[in-house]
Amino acid sequence: MICIAGIFNLVQEVLDHLVNSDIFKGNPIPVDAGLLVASILLGGAIWGYVGVQSRRRKNLRVDIH
């Protein structure tokens, strides 16, 4: 957990630099939109993985009995 917090701390510095640089000129909306898209994609991937694994476990229990 501490390792993940450290990684996000490093990413926060990069994102803060992007917002305050000449690229976005202090506008945080593109960075926020990117984080939103990344969260939706990652959340969807985890949701799909859990769904597939739960179906596999359910099928294994049915096959065993």
PDBQT receptor file of N, H, CA, C and O in Angstrom, charges set to zero:
ATOM      1  N   MET A   1       0.824  -1.184   0.000  1.00  0.00    +0.000 N 
ATOM      2  CA  MET A   1       0.000   0.000   0.000  1.00  0.00    +0.000 C 
ATOM      3  C   MET A   1       0.872   1.254   0.000  1.00  0.00    +0.000 C 
ATOM      4  O   MET A   1       0.548   2.235  -0.669  1.00  0.00    +0.000 OA
ATOM      5  N   ILE A   2       1.957   1.227   0.733  1.00  0.00    +0.000 N 
ATOM      6  H   ILE A   2       2.221   0.430   1.277  1.00  0.00    +0.000 HD
ATOM      7  CA  ILE A   2       2.849   2.381   0.780  1.00  0.00    +0.000 C 
ATOM      8  C   ILE A   2       3.511   2.588  -0.578  1.00  0.00    +0.000 C 
ATOM      9  O   ILE A   2       3.740   3.726  -0.989  1.00  0.00    +0.000 OA
ATOM     10  N   CYS A   3       3.817   1.508  -1.269  1.00  0.00    +0.000 N 
ATOM     11  H   CYS A   3       3.631   0.584  -0.935  1.00  0.00    +0.000 HD
ATOM     12  CA  CYS A   3       4.428   1.590  -2.595  1.00  0.00    +0.000 C 
ATOM     13  C   CYS A   3       3.466   2.268  -3.578  1.00  0.00    +0.000 C 
ATOM     14  O   CYS A   3       3.878   3.115  -4.372  1.00  0.00    +0.000 OA
ATOM     15  N   ILE A   4       2.199   1.896  -3.521  1.00  0.00    +0.000 N 
ATOM     16  H   ILE A   4       1.864   1.209  -2.877  1.00  0.00    +0.000 HD
ATOM     17  CA  ILE A   4       1.203   2.499  -4.408  1.00  0.00    +0.000 C 
ATOM     18  C   ILE A   4       1.063   3.979  -4.101  1.00  0.00    +0.000 C 
ATOM     19  O   ILE A   4       0.965   4.792  -5.020  1.00  0.00    +0.000 OA
ATOM     20  N   ALA A   5       1.053   4.345  -2.817  1.00  0.00    +0.000 N 
ATOM     21  H   ALA A   5       1.133   3.684  -2.071  1.00  0.00    +0.000 HD
ATOM     22  CA  ALA A   5       0.959   5.753  -2.435  1.00  0.00    +0.000 C 
ATOM     23  C   ALA A   5       2.167   6.531  -2.951  1.00  0.00    +0.000 C 
ATOM     24  O   ALA A   5       2.020   7.673  -3.387  1.00  0.00    +0.000 OA
ATOM     25  N   GLY A   6       3.348   5.937  -2.910  1.00  0.00    +0.000 N 
ATOM     26  H   GLY A   6       3.467   5.010  -2.556  1.00  0.00    +0.000 HD
ATOM     27  CA  GLY A   6       4.540   6.592  -3.423  1.00  0.00    +0.000 C 
ATOM     28  C   GLY A   6       4.474   6.811  -4.925  1.00  0.00    +0.000 C 
ATOM     29  O   GLY A   6       4.880   7.860  -5.423  1.00  0.00    +0.000 OA
ATOM     30  N   ILE A   7       3.965   5.825  -5.641  1.00  0.00    +0.000 N 
ATOM     31  H   ILE A   7       3.635   4.973  -5.235  1.00  0.00    +0.000 HD
ATOM     32  CA  ILE A   7       3.821   5.957  -7.098  1.00  0.00    +0.000 C 
ATOM     33  C   ILE A   7       2.858   7.080  -7.432  1.00  0.00    +0.000 C 
ATOM     34  O   ILE A   7       3.140   7.901  -8.305  1.00  0.00    +0.000 OA
ATOM     35  N   PHE A   8       1.718   7.123  -6.742  1.00  0.00    +0.000 N 
ATOM     36  H   PHE A   8       1.489   6.456  -6.033  1.00  0.00    +0.000 HD
ATOM     37  CA  PHE A   8       0.753   8.189  -6.992  1.00  0.00    +0.000 C 
ATOM     38  C   PHE A   8       1.312   9.551  -6.602  1.00  0.00    +0.000 C 
ATOM     39  O   PHE A   8       0.972  10.559  -7.223  1.00  0.00    +0.000 OA
ATOM     40  N   ASN A   9       2.156   9.593  -5.593  1.00  0.00    +0.000 N 
ATOM     41  H   ASN A   9       2.432   8.775  -5.089  1.00  0.00    +0.000 HD
ATOM     42  CA  ASN A   9       2.785  10.852  -5.210  1.00  0.00    +0.000 C 
ATOM     43  C   ASN A   9       3.692  11.351  -6.333  1.00  0.00    +0.000 C 
ATOM     44  O   ASN A   9       3.714  12.550  -6.614  1.00  0.00    +0.000 OA
ATOM     45  N   LEU A  10       4.434  10.462  -6.976  1.00  0.00    +0.000 N 
ATOM     46  H   LEU A  10       4.416   9.488  -6.748  1.00  0.00    +0.000 HD
ATOM     47  CA  LEU A  10       5.272  10.851  -8.103  1.00  0.00    +0.000 C 
ATOM     48  C   LEU A  10       4.433  11.281  -9.308  1.00  0.00    +0.000 C 
ATOM     49  O   LEU A  10       4.782  12.236 -10.001  1.00  0.00    +0.000 OA
ATOM     50  N   VAL A  11       3.342  10.586  -9.551  1.00  0.00    +0.000 N 
ATOM     51  H   VAL A  11       3.059   9.810  -8.988  1.00  0.00    +0.000 HD
ATOM     52  CA  VAL A  11       2.467  10.929 -10.666  1.00  0.00    +0.000 C 
ATOM     53  C   VAL A  11       1.813  12.292 -10.425  1.00  0.00    +0.000 C 
ATOM     54  O   VAL A  11       1.592  13.049 -11.370  1.00  0.00    +0.000 OA
ATOM     55  N   GLN A  12       1.505  12.602  -9.177  1.00  0.00    +0.000 N 
ATOM     56  H   GLN A  12       1.685  11.986  -8.409  1.00  0.00    +0.000 HD
ATOM     57  CA  GLN A  12       0.885  13.878  -8.851  1.00  0.00    +0.000 C 
ATOM     58  C   GLN A  12       1.802  15.044  -9.224  1.00  0.00    +0.000 C 
ATOM     59  O   GLN A  12       1.333  16.075  -9.708  1.00  0.00    +0.000 OA
ATOM     60  N   GLU A  13       3.085  14.884  -9.004  1.00  0.00    +0.000 N 
ATOM     61  H   GLU A  13       3.466  14.047  -8.611  1.00  0.00    +0.000 HD
ATOM     62  CA  GLU A  13       4.038  15.938  -9.368  1.00  0.00    +0.000 C 
ATOM     63  C   GLU A  13       4.048  16.164 -10.880  1.00  0.00    +0.000 C 
ATOM     64  O   GLU A  13       4.097  17.307 -11.335  1.00  0.00    +0.000 OA
ATOM     65  N   VAL A  14       4.003  15.094 -11.650  1.00  0.00    +0.000 N 
ATOM     66  H   VAL A  14       3.964  14.166 -11.280  1.00  0.00    +0.000 HD
ATOM     67  CA  VAL A  14       4.003  15.211 -13.107  1.00  0.00    +0.000 C 
ATOM     68  C   VAL A  14       2.722  15.889 -13.582  1.00  0.00    +0.000 C 
ATOM     69  O   VAL A  14       2.763  16.774 -14.437  1.00  0.00    +0.000 OA
ATOM     70  N   LEU A  15       1.584  15.472 -13.027  1.00  0.00    +0.000 N 
ATOM     71  H   LEU A  15       1.550  14.753 -12.332  1.00  0.00    +0.000 HD
ATOM     72  CA  LEU A  15       0.313  16.074 -13.422  1.00  0.00    +0.000 C 
ATOM     73  C   LEU A  15       0.258  17.544 -13.036  1.00  0.00    +0.000 C 
ATOM     74  O   LEU A  15      -0.254  18.364 -13.798  1.00  0.00    +0.000 OA
ATOM     75  N   ASP A  16       0.773  17.885 -11.873  1.00  0.00    +0.000 N 
ATOM     76  H   ASP A  16       1.189  17.219 -11.254  1.00  0.00    +0.000 HD
ATOM     77  CA  ASP A  16       0.805  19.271 -11.432  1.00  0.00    +0.000 C 
ATOM     78  C   ASP A  16       1.693  20.100 -12.361  1.00  0.00    +0.000 C 
ATOM     79  O   ASP A  16       1.370  21.245 -12.676  1.00  0.00    +0.000 OA
ATOM     80  N   HIS A  17       2.798  19.526 -12.791  1.00  0.00    +0.000 N 
ATOM     81  H   HIS A  17       3.061  18.595 -12.535  1.00  0.00    +0.000 HD
ATOM     82  CA  HIS A  17       3.684  20.212 -13.728  1.00  0.00    +0.000 C 
ATOM     83  C   HIS A  17       2.978  20.428 -15.071  1.00  0.00    +0.000 C 
ATOM     84  O   HIS A  17       3.112  21.492 -15.676  1.00  0.00    +0.000 OA
ATOM     85  N   LEU A  18       2.231  19.429 -15.536  1.00  0.00    +0.000 N 
ATOM     86  H   LEU A  18       2.122  18.565 -15.044  1.00  0.00    +0.000 HD
ATOM     87  CA  LEU A  18       1.491  19.573 -16.788  1.00  0.00    +0.000 C 
ATOM     88  C   LEU A  18       0.470  20.706 -16.707  1.00  0.00    +0.000 C 
ATOM     89  O   LEU A  18       0.352  21.511 -17.631  1.00  0.00    +0.000 OA
ATOM     90  N   VAL A  19      -0.260  20.763 -15.608  1.00  0.00    +0.000 N 
ATOM     91  H   VAL A  19      -0.165  20.109 -14.857  1.00  0.00    +0.000 HD
ATOM     92  CA  VAL A  19      -1.300  21.791 -15.459  1.00  0.00    +0.000 C 
ATOM     93  C   VAL A  19      -0.672  23.176 -15.439  1.00  0.00    +0.000 C 
ATOM     94  O   VAL A  19      -1.204  24.105 -16.047  1.00  0.00    +0.000 OA
ATOM     95  N   ASN A  20       0.448  23.327 -14.752  1.00  0.00    +0.000 N 
ATOM     96  H   ASN A  20       0.881  22.573 -14.259  1.00  0.00    +0.000 HD
ATOM     97  CA  ASN A  20       1.045  24.652 -14.589  1.00  0.00    +0.000 C 
ATOM     98  C   ASN A  20       2.039  25.006 -15.692  1.00  0.00    +0.000 C 
ATOM     99  O   ASN A  20       2.639  26.080 -15.645  1.00  0.00    +0.000 OA
ATOM    100  N   SER A  21       2.229  24.138 -16.677  1.00  0.00    +0.000 N 
ATOM    101  H   SER A  21       1.741  23.266 -16.715  1.00  0.00    +0.000 HD
ATOM    102  CA  SER A  21       3.176  24.421 -17.754  1.00  0.00    +0.000 C 
ATOM    103  C   SER A  21       2.464  25.147 -18.900  1.00  0.00    +0.000 C 
ATOM    104  O   SER A  21       1.288  25.497 -18.804  1.00  0.00    +0.000 OA
ATOM    105  N   ASP A  22       3.203  25.358 -19.972  1.00  0.00    +0.000 N 
ATOM    106  H   ASP A  22       4.159  25.074 -20.050  1.00  0.00    +0.000 HD
ATOM    107  CA  ASP A  22       2.636  26.035 -21.142  1.00  0.00    +0.000 C 
ATOM    108  C   ASP A  22       1.681  25.142 -21.924  1.00  0.00    +0.000 C 
ATOM    109  O   ASP A  22       0.953  25.619 -22.794  1.00  0.00    +0.000 OA
ATOM    110  N   ILE A  23       1.683  23.864 -21.618  1.00  0.00    +0.000 N 
ATOM    111  H   ILE A  23       2.274  23.476 -20.911  1.00  0.00    +0.000 HD
ATOM    112  CA  ILE A  23       0.816  22.935 -22.358  1.00  0.00    +0.000 C 
ATOM    113  C   ILE A  23      -0.657  23.226 -22.064  1.00  0.00    +0.000 C 
ATOM    114  O   ILE A  23      -1.447  23.398 -22.993  1.00  0.00    +0.000 OA
ATOM    115  N   PHE A  24      -1.034  23.284 -20.791  1.00  0.00    +0.000 N 
ATOM    116  H   PHE A  24      -0.393  23.145 -20.036  1.00  0.00    +0.000 HD
ATOM    117  CA  PHE A  24      -2.437  23.512 -20.423  1.00  0.00    +0.000 C 
ATOM    118  C   PHE A  24      -2.670  24.892 -19.832  1.00  0.00    +0.000 C 
ATOM    119  O   PHE A  24      -3.819  25.282 -19.622  1.00  0.00    +0.000 OA
ATOM    120  N   LYS A  25      -1.611  25.637 -19.558  1.00  0.00    +0.000 N 
ATOM    121  H   LYS A  25      -0.678  25.320 -19.729  1.00  0.00    +0.000 HD
ATOM    122  CA  LYS A  25      -1.685  27.029 -19.094  1.00  0.00    +0.000 C 
ATOM    123  C   LYS A  25      -2.591  27.198 -17.876  1.00  0.00    +0.000 C 
ATOM    124  O   LYS A  25      -3.403  28.121 -17.831  1.00  0.00    +0.000 OA
ATOM    125  N   GLY A  26      -2.457  26.322 -16.903  1.00  0.00    +0.000 N 
ATOM    126  H   GLY A  26      -1.797  25.571 -16.940  1.00  0.00    +0.000 HD
ATOM    127  CA  GLY A  26      -3.213  26.430 -15.657  1.00  0.00    +0.000 C 
ATOM    128  C   GLY A  26      -4.619  25.865 -15.712  1.00  0.00    +0.000 C 
ATOM    129  O   GLY A  26      -5.351  25.954 -14.726  1.00  0.00    +0.000 OA
ATOM    130  N   ASN A  27      -5.018  25.286 -16.835  1.00  0.00    +0.000 N 
ATOM    131  H   ASN A  27      -4.424  25.213 -17.635  1.00  0.00    +0.000 HD
ATOM    132  CA  ASN A  27      -6.352  24.712 -16.979  1.00  0.00    +0.000 C 
ATOM    133  C   ASN A  27      -6.307  23.236 -16.583  1.00  0.00    +0.000 C 
ATOM    134  O   ASN A  27      -5.702  22.432 -17.293  1.00  0.00    +0.000 OA
ATOM    135  N   PRO A  28      -6.935  22.864 -15.465  1.00  0.00    +0.000 N 
ATOM    136  CA  PRO A  28      -6.863  21.476 -15.015  1.00  0.00    +0.000 C 
ATOM    137  C   PRO A  28      -7.856  20.536 -15.698  1.00  0.00    +0.000 C 
ATOM    138  O   PRO A  28      -7.813  19.328 -15.462  1.00  0.00    +0.000 OA
ATOM    139  N   ILE A  29      -8.732  21.055 -16.525  1.00  0.00    +0.000 N 
ATOM    140  H   ILE A  29      -8.766  22.035 -16.717  1.00  0.00    +0.000 HD
ATOM    141  CA  ILE A  29      -9.797  20.234 -17.116  1.00  0.00    +0.000 C 
ATOM    142  C   ILE A  29      -9.236  19.101 -17.986  1.00  0.00    +0.000 C 
ATOM    143  O   ILE A  29      -9.734  17.981 -17.874  1.00  0.00    +0.000 OA
ATOM    144  N   PRO A  30      -8.229  19.323 -18.847  1.00  0.00    +0.000 N 
ATOM    145  CA  PRO A  30      -7.710  18.181 -19.630  1.00  0.00    +0.000 C 
ATOM    146  C   PRO A  30      -7.104  17.084 -18.752  1.00  0.00    +0.000 C 
ATOM    147  O   PRO A  30      -7.266  15.898 -19.039  1.00  0.00    +0.000 OA
ATOM    148  N   VAL A  31      -6.413  17.475 -17.695  1.00  0.00    +0.000 N 
ATOM    149  H   VAL A  31      -6.281  18.438 -17.462  1.00  0.00    +0.000 HD
ATOM    150  CA  VAL A  31      -5.835  16.476 -16.793  1.00  0.00    +0.000 C 
ATOM    151  C   VAL A  31      -6.946  15.736 -16.063  1.00  0.00    +0.000 C 
ATOM    152  O   VAL A  31      -6.891  14.516 -15.915  1.00  0.00    +0.000 OA
ATOM    153  N   ASP A  32      -7.958  16.474 -15.606  1.00  0.00    +0.000 N 
ATOM    154  H   ASP A  32      -8.003  17.466 -15.727  1.00  0.00    +0.000 HD
ATOM    155  CA  ASP A  32      -9.091  15.840 -14.934  1.00  0.00    +0.000 C 
ATOM    156  C   ASP A  32      -9.827  14.881 -15.864  1.00  0.00    +0.000 C 
ATOM    157  O   ASP A  32     -10.231  13.794 -15.452  1.00  0.00    +0.000 OA
ATOM    158  N   ALA A  33      -9.999  15.286 -17.115  1.00  0.00    +0.000 N 
ATOM    159  H   ALA A  33      -9.671  16.169 -17.450  1.00  0.00    +0.000 HD
ATOM    160  CA  ALA A  33     -10.666  14.412 -18.086  1.00  0.00    +0.000 C 
ATOM    161  C   ALA A  33      -9.837  13.152 -18.328  1.00  0.00    +0.000 C 
ATOM    162  O   ALA A  33     -10.391  12.057 -18.433  1.00  0.00    +0.000 OA
ATOM    163  N   GLY A  34      -8.532  13.296 -18.415  1.00  0.00    +0.000 N 
ATOM    164  H   GLY A  34      -8.082  14.185 -18.330  1.00  0.00    +0.000 HD
ATOM    165  CA  GLY A  34      -7.666  12.134 -18.588  1.00  0.00    +0.000 C 
ATOM    166  C   GLY A  34      -7.740  11.183 -17.406  1.00  0.00    +0.000 C 
ATOM    167  O   GLY A  34      -7.775   9.965 -17.578  1.00  0.00    +0.000 OA
ATOM    168  N   LEU A  35      -7.764  11.752 -16.196  1.00  0.00    +0.000 N 
ATOM    169  H   LEU A  35      -7.736  12.742 -16.056  1.00  0.00    +0.000 HD
ATOM    170  CA  LEU A  35      -7.898  10.913 -15.003  1.00  0.00    +0.000 C 
ATOM    171  C   LEU A  35      -9.255  10.220 -14.957  1.00  0.00    +0.000 C 
ATOM    172  O   LEU A  35      -9.353   9.069 -14.529  1.00  0.00    +0.000 OA
ATOM    173  N   LEU A  36     -10.300  10.914 -15.396  1.00  0.00    +0.000 N 
ATOM    174  H   LEU A  36     -10.221  11.848 -15.743  1.00  0.00    +0.000 HD
ATOM    175  CA  LEU A  36     -11.632  10.310 -15.437  1.00  0.00    +0.000 C 
ATOM    176  C   LEU A  36     -11.666   9.139 -16.408  1.00  0.00    +0.000 C 
ATOM    177  O   LEU A  36     -12.190   8.074 -16.083  1.00  0.00    +0.000 OA
ATOM    178  N   VAL A  37     -11.113   9.332 -17.594  1.00  0.00    +0.000 N 
ATOM    179  H   VAL A  37     -10.688  10.198 -17.859  1.00  0.00    +0.000 HD
ATOM    180  CA  VAL A  37     -11.089   8.254 -18.591  1.00  0.00    +0.000 C 
ATOM    181  C   VAL A  37     -10.266   7.077 -18.090  1.00  0.00    +0.000 C 
ATOM    182  O   VAL A  37     -10.665   5.923 -18.247  1.00  0.00    +0.000 OA
ATOM    183  N   ALA A  38      -9.110   7.368 -17.483  1.00  0.00    +0.000 N 
ATOM    184  H   ALA A  38      -8.786   8.305 -17.356  1.00  0.00    +0.000 HD
ATOM    185  CA  ALA A  38      -8.274   6.291 -16.948  1.00  0.00    +0.000 C 
ATOM    186  C   ALA A  38      -8.999   5.528 -15.843  1.00  0.00    +0.000 C 
ATOM    187  O   ALA A  38      -8.898   4.304 -15.765  1.00  0.00    +0.000 OA
ATOM    188  N   SER A  39      -9.726   6.243 -14.991  1.00  0.00    +0.000 N 
ATOM    189  H   SER A  39      -9.808   7.238 -15.054  1.00  0.00    +0.000 HD
ATOM    190  CA  SER A  39     -10.477   5.593 -13.912  1.00  0.00    +0.000 C 
ATOM    191  C   SER A  39     -11.593   4.717 -14.461  1.00  0.00    +0.000 C 
ATOM    192  O   SER A  39     -11.823   3.611 -13.972  1.00  0.00    +0.000 OA
ATOM    193  N   ILE A  40     -12.283   5.213 -15.475  1.00  0.00    +0.000 N 
ATOM    194  H   ILE A  40     -12.096   6.111 -15.873  1.00  0.00    +0.000 HD
ATOM    195  CA  ILE A  40     -13.369   4.425 -16.073  1.00  0.00    +0.000 C 
ATOM    196  C   ILE A  40     -12.815   3.162 -16.730  1.00  0.00    +0.000 C 
ATOM    197  O   ILE A  40     -13.378   2.078 -16.576  1.00  0.00    +0.000 OA
ATOM    198  N   LEU A  41     -11.708   3.306 -17.464  1.00  0.00    +0.000 N 
ATOM    199  H   LEU A  41     -11.251   4.187 -17.589  1.00  0.00    +0.000 HD
ATOM    200  CA  LEU A  41     -11.116   2.134 -18.127  1.00  0.00    +0.000 C 
ATOM    201  C   LEU A  41     -10.594   1.118 -17.117  1.00  0.00    +0.000 C 
ATOM    202  O   LEU A  41     -10.835  -0.080 -17.257  1.00  0.00    +0.000 OA
ATOM    203  N   LEU A  42      -9.880   1.595 -16.101  1.00  0.00    +0.000 N 
ATOM    204  H   LEU A  42      -9.684   2.569 -15.988  1.00  0.00    +0.000 HD
ATOM    205  CA  LEU A  42      -9.348   0.685 -15.090  1.00  0.00    +0.000 C 
ATOM    206  C   LEU A  42     -10.469   0.036 -14.285  1.00  0.00    +0.000 C 
ATOM    207  O   LEU A  42     -10.424  -1.162 -14.005  1.00  0.00    +0.000 OA
ATOM    208  N   GLY A  43     -11.464   0.820 -13.916  1.00  0.00    +0.000 N 
ATOM    209  H   GLY A  43     -11.500   1.794 -14.143  1.00  0.00    +0.000 HD
ATOM    210  CA  GLY A  43     -12.604   0.266 -13.180  1.00  0.00    +0.000 C 
ATOM    211  C   GLY A  43     -13.357  -0.763 -14.001  1.00  0.00    +0.000 C 
ATOM    212  O   GLY A  43     -13.772  -1.797 -13.479  1.00  0.00    +0.000 OA
ATOM    213  N   GLY A  44     -13.534  -0.481 -15.294  1.00  0.00    +0.000 N 
ATOM    214  H   GLY A  44     -13.197   0.360 -15.718  1.00  0.00    +0.000 HD
ATOM    215  CA  GLY A  44     -14.205  -1.438 -16.176  1.00  0.00    +0.000 C 
ATOM    216  C   GLY A  44     -13.406  -2.718 -16.344  1.00  0.00    +0.000 C 
ATOM    217  O   GLY A  44     -13.972  -3.810 -16.400  1.00  0.00    +0.000 OA
ATOM    218  N   ALA A  45     -12.091  -2.582 -16.426  1.00  0.00    +0.000 N 
ATOM    219  H   ALA A  45     -11.631  -1.695 -16.381  1.00  0.00    +0.000 HD
ATOM    220  CA  ALA A  45     -11.237  -3.765 -16.556  1.00  0.00    +0.000 C 
ATOM    221  C   ALA A  45     -11.306  -4.621 -15.298  1.00  0.00    +0.000 C 
ATOM    222  O   ALA A  45     -11.396  -5.846 -15.388  1.00  0.00    +0.000 OA
ATOM    223  N   ILE A  46     -11.264  -3.996 -14.140  1.00  0.00    +0.000 N 
ATOM    224  H   ILE A  46     -11.190  -3.002 -14.068  1.00  0.00    +0.000 HD
ATOM    225  CA  ILE A  46     -11.351  -4.750 -12.882  1.00  0.00    +0.000 C 
ATOM    226  C   ILE A  46     -12.734  -5.387 -12.747  1.00  0.00    +0.000 C 
ATOM    227  O   ILE A  46     -12.847  -6.540 -12.331  1.00  0.00    +0.000 OA
ATOM    228  N   TRP A  47     -13.769  -4.652 -13.094  1.00  0.00    +0.000 N 
ATOM    229  H   TRP A  47     -13.677  -3.715 -13.432  1.00  0.00    +0.000 HD
ATOM    230  CA  TRP A  47     -15.139  -5.171 -13.023  1.00  0.00    +0.000 C 
ATOM    231  C   TRP A  47     -15.285  -6.393 -13.947  1.00  0.00    +0.000 C 
ATOM    232  O   TRP A  47     -15.878  -7.400 -13.559  1.00  0.00    +0.000 OA
ATOM    233  N   GLY A  48     -14.747  -6.297 -15.161  1.00  0.00    +0.000 N 
ATOM    234  H   GLY A  48     -14.266  -5.479 -15.477  1.00  0.00    +0.000 HD
ATOM    235  CA  GLY A  48     -14.806  -7.419 -16.091  1.00  0.00    +0.000 C 
ATOM    236  C   GLY A  48     -14.021  -8.619 -15.596  1.00  0.00    +0.000 C 
ATOM    237  O   GLY A  48     -14.480  -9.755 -15.716  1.00  0.00    +0.000 OA
ATOM    238  N   TYR A  49     -12.838  -8.376 -15.039  1.00  0.00    +0.000 N 
ATOM    239  H   TYR A  49     -12.465  -7.454 -14.942  1.00  0.00    +0.000 HD
ATOM    240  CA  TYR A  49     -12.008  -9.463 -14.522  1.00  0.00    +0.000 C 
ATOM    241  C   TYR A  49     -12.711 -10.192 -13.377  1.00  0.00    +0.000 C 
ATOM    242  O   TYR A  49     -12.720 -11.421 -13.325  1.00  0.00    +0.000 OA
ATOM    243  N   VAL A  50     -13.294  -9.426 -12.470  1.00  0.00    +0.000 N 
ATOM    244  H   VAL A  50     -13.287  -8.427 -12.513  1.00  0.00    +0.000 HD
ATOM    245  CA  VAL A  50     -14.004 -10.040 -11.341  1.00  0.00    +0.000 C 
ATOM    246  C   VAL A  50     -15.210 -10.827 -11.846  1.00  0.00    +0.000 C 
ATOM    247  O   VAL A  50     -15.501 -11.907 -11.332  1.00  0.00    +0.000 OA
ATOM    248  N   GLY A  51     -15.905 -10.305 -12.834  1.00  0.00    +0.000 N 
ATOM    249  H   GLY A  51     -15.668  -9.427 -13.251  1.00  0.00    +0.000 HD
ATOM    250  CA  GLY A  51     -17.052 -11.023 -13.391  1.00  0.00    +0.000 C 
ATOM    251  C   GLY A  51     -16.656 -12.339 -14.025  1.00  0.00    +0.000 C 
ATOM    252  O   GLY A  51     -17.313 -13.358 -13.811  1.00  0.00    +0.000 OA
ATOM    253  N   VAL A  52     -15.586 -12.324 -14.803  1.00  0.00    +0.000 N 
ATOM    254  H   VAL A  52     -15.053 -11.496 -14.977  1.00  0.00    +0.000 HD
ATOM    255  CA  VAL A  52     -15.111 -13.553 -15.457  1.00  0.00    +0.000 C 
ATOM    256  C   VAL A  52     -14.647 -14.566 -14.413  1.00  0.00    +0.000 C 
ATOM    257  O   VAL A  52     -14.975 -15.748 -14.510  1.00  0.00    +0.000 OA
ATOM    258  N   GLN A  53     -13.893 -14.117 -13.426  1.00  0.00    +0.000 N 
ATOM    259  H   GLN A  53     -13.626 -13.156 -13.347  1.00  0.00    +0.000 HD
ATOM    260  CA  GLN A  53     -13.388 -15.033 -12.400  1.00  0.00    +0.000 C 
ATOM    261  C   GLN A  53     -14.530 -15.618 -11.563  1.00  0.00    +0.000 C 
ATOM    262  O   GLN A  53     -14.486 -16.790 -11.190  1.00  0.00    +0.000 OA
ATOM    263  N   SER A  54     -15.541 -14.815 -11.271  1.00  0.00    +0.000 N 
ATOM    264  H   SER A  54     -15.577 -13.863 -11.575  1.00  0.00    +0.000 HD
ATOM    265  CA  SER A  54     -16.650 -15.353 -10.474  1.00  0.00    +0.000 C 
ATOM    266  C   SER A  54     -17.436 -16.397 -11.268  1.00  0.00    +0.000 C 
ATOM    267  O   SER A  54     -17.890 -17.392 -10.704  1.00  0.00    +0.000 OA
ATOM    268  N   ARG A  55     -17.599 -16.174 -12.576  1.00  0.00    +0.000 N 
ATOM    269  H   ARG A  55     -17.230 -15.365 -13.035  1.00  0.00    +0.000 HD
ATOM    270  CA  ARG A  55     -18.266 -17.185 -13.397  1.00  0.00    +0.000 C 
ATOM    271  C   ARG A  55     -17.453 -18.463 -13.477  1.00  0.00    +0.000 C 
ATOM    272  O   ARG A  55     -18.010 -19.560 -13.440  1.00  0.00    +0.000 OA
ATOM    273  N   ARG A  56     -16.134 -18.325 -13.588  1.00  0.00    +0.000 N 
ATOM    274  H   ARG A  56     -15.682 -17.433 -13.618  1.00  0.00    +0.000 HD
ATOM    275  CA  ARG A  56     -15.276 -19.512 -13.636  1.00  0.00    +0.000 C 
ATOM    276  C   ARG A  56     -15.368 -20.308 -12.341  1.00  0.00    +0.000 C 
ATOM    277  O   ARG A  56     -15.458 -21.536 -12.363  1.00  0.00    +0.000 OA
ATOM    278  N   ARG A  57     -15.344 -19.606 -11.217  1.00  0.00    +0.000 N 
ATOM    279  H   ARG A  57     -15.271 -18.609 -11.199  1.00  0.00    +0.000 HD
ATOM    280  CA  ARG A  57     -15.449 -20.311  -9.927  1.00  0.00    +0.000 C 
ATOM    281  C   ARG A  57     -16.807 -20.973  -9.768  1.00  0.00    +0.000 C 
ATOM    282  O   ARG A  57     -16.912 -22.081  -9.243  1.00  0.00    +0.000 OA
ATOM    283  N   LYS A  58     -17.843 -20.285 -10.226  1.00  0.00    +0.000 N 
ATOM    284  H   LYS A  58     -17.757 -19.384 -10.652  1.00  0.00    +0.000 HD
ATOM    285  CA  LYS A  58     -19.189 -20.850 -10.145  1.00  0.00    +0.000 C 
ATOM    286  C   LYS A  58     -19.276 -22.118 -10.993  1.00  0.00    +0.000 C 
ATOM    287  O   LYS A  58     -19.859 -23.113 -10.562  1.00  0.00    +0.000 OA
ATOM    288  N   ASN A  59     -18.700 -22.085 -12.192  1.00  0.00    +0.000 N 
ATOM    289  H   ASN A  59     -18.227 -21.277 -12.541  1.00  0.00    +0.000 HD
ATOM    290  CA  ASN A  59     -18.707 -23.264 -13.064  1.00  0.00    +0.000 C 
ATOM    291  C   ASN A  59     -17.879 -24.396 -12.481  1.00  0.00    +0.000 C 
ATOM    292  O   ASN A  59     -18.250 -25.560 -12.632  1.00  0.00    +0.000 OA
ATOM    293  N   LEU A  60     -16.763 -24.090 -11.816  1.00  0.00    +0.000 N 
ATOM    294  H   LEU A  60     -16.462 -23.144 -11.693  1.00  0.00    +0.000 HD
ATOM    295  CA  LEU A  60     -15.966 -25.124 -11.183  1.00  0.00    +0.000 C 
ATOM    296  C   LEU A  60     -16.740 -25.807 -10.065  1.00  0.00    +0.000 C 
ATOM    297  O   LEU A  60     -16.676 -27.028  -9.917  1.00  0.00    +0.000 OA
ATOM    298  N   ARG A  61     -17.469 -25.022  -9.280  1.00  0.00    +0.000 N 
ATOM    299  H   ARG A  61     -17.520 -24.031  -9.401  1.00  0.00    +0.000 HD
ATOM    300  CA  ARG A  61     -18.255 -25.629  -8.183  1.00  0.00    +0.000 C 
ATOM    301  C   ARG A  61     -19.349 -26.531  -8.734  1.00  0.00    +0.000 C 
ATOM    302  O   ARG A  61     -19.618 -27.592  -8.171  1.00  0.00    +0.000 OA
ATOM    303  N   VAL A  62     -19.990 -26.117  -9.837  1.00  0.00    +0.000 N 
ATOM    304  H   VAL A  62     -19.772 -25.255 -10.294  1.00  0.00    +0.000 HD
ATOM    305  CA  VAL A  62     -21.033 -26.933 -10.440  1.00  0.00    +0.000 C 
ATOM    306  C   VAL A  62     -20.443 -28.210 -11.002  1.00  0.00    +0.000 C 
ATOM    307  O   VAL A  62     -21.051 -29.272 -10.872  1.00  0.00    +0.000 OA
ATOM    308  N   ASP A  63     -19.275 -28.139 -11.625  1.00  0.00    +0.000 N 
ATOM    309  H   ASP A  63     -18.780 -27.277 -11.731  1.00  0.00    +0.000 HD
ATOM    310  CA  ASP A  63     -18.625 -29.320 -12.207  1.00  0.00    +0.000 C 
ATOM    311  C   ASP A  63     -18.175 -30.299 -11.138  1.00  0.00    +0.000 C 
ATOM    312  O   ASP A  63     -18.231 -31.511 -11.348  1.00  0.00    +0.000 OA
ATOM    313  N   ILE A  64     -17.731 -29.796 -10.000  1.00  0.00    +0.000 N 
ATOM    314  H   ILE A  64     -17.685 -28.812  -9.829  1.00  0.00    +0.000 HD
ATOM    315  CA  ILE A  64     -17.240 -30.676  -8.931  1.00  0.00    +0.000 C 
ATOM    316  C   ILE A  64     -18.398 -31.450  -8.307  1.00  0.00    +0.000 C 
ATOM    317  O   ILE A  64     -18.264 -32.637  -8.008  1.00  0.00    +0.000 OA
ATOM    318  N   HIS A  65     -19.516 -30.793  -8.114  1.00  0.00    +0.000 N 
ATOM    319  H   HIS A  65     -19.626 -29.829  -8.356  1.00  0.00    +0.000 HD
ATOM    320  CA  HIS A  65     -20.663 -31.466  -7.464  1.00  0.00    +0.000 C 
ATOM    321  C   HIS A  65     -21.407 -32.202  -8.482  1.00  0.00    +0.000 C 
ATOM    322  O   HIS A  65     -22.410 -32.844  -8.170  1.00  0.00    +0.000 OA
TER     323      HIS A  65
